[in-house]
């Protein structure tokens, strides 16, 4: 009771009103902590994350000298109460509206106490707190979603989220599973906070198909069930998906070439992926016979019949109607990733068995779990760590 009363007194303490002046470079100087668990220091235009300078993500200024963004990672939105600053996880101003918010809080004795308590509750205590000398994959605060709220003993949370996923898919799905070819699929506008896909994770999957063979889905085995939206290229969200993907492919080498998609962009219909976006684009690398991002070899199908069928004919997917709103798309995309341990399927009569899905409690690699929740920039770095890549032109991007 005493602890609860103390917490309540802190929560009820009045906050300092939000500043109304523009955010300038001088105001950014010093130490901060952010809402996804990272310690930040700004010196001039250089930004350090957990003690490491991010050369590709400095403070960017507008022509009038006010702060515009932190590299292409966080777009500035404005002041919040208590001298906090809100950013949006987006590569540009154009796609920041629906992106996730990240809050920066200036470091004081009071804010650090609250931040450290939060990090301890998330498991970043003891040896895990030394982020620069920690050898265990995935233990650095800020590399995963440390913003998550501790649920305590809320054992019904998974059930509620599975019910929500089941309801949304059931409400908007078309009656039957359909074969969807990868050449007709691009990421949905809602994908990963509008940051799009990680080009390096796309290649990671393509290399896996090459080294291990393509595993076709049979029953509950094989790849996950893809979930896509049947979109019109002229609809608002269809147009935004095309514009987002065209910018991504043009600005970052390693995806299938833009000409691979231009026929699709001019077609009246396409599919946008809510789940398995990296999977579809990895298959498209084989369709285009694109080169390996880390070498000179091209992705060729050779004698893998299952891979050939997936590339040219497609894979069975759950298709949703284009009427599904953006917020519901974001929810489905998030739940498909966060509930990855629940192996749901489609029953023979076409109904879903999401609510009866068995939870996979076997040990999971940190790489697999983290790859489901990171944005494109973070996931690129994670893939390089997993592959042991230390000398590449990709480092720093």
Secondary structure, DSSP 8 states (H G I E B T S, - for coil): -HHHHHHHHHHTS-------S--BHHHH-EEEEETTS-EEEEETTEEEETTEE-TT--EEE-TTSBEEEETTTEEEEEEETTTEEEEEE-SSGGG-TTS-EEEEEE--HHHHHHHHHHHHHTT--GGGG-GGG--STT-STTSS-TT----TT-TTHHHHHHHHHHHHHHHHB-SS-EEE-GGGEEE-TTGGGGT---HHHHHHHHHHHHHH-----BTTBSS--EEEEEEETTSHHHHHHHHHHHHHHHHSTTSS-THHHHHHHTSSEEEEEEE-HHHHHHHHHHHHT-B-TTSS-B---TT-HHHHHHHHT-EEEEEE-TT--HHHHHHHHHHHHHTTTEE--B-TTS-B-STT-EE--S---HHHHHHTT--HHHHHHHHHHHHT--S-TTTT-
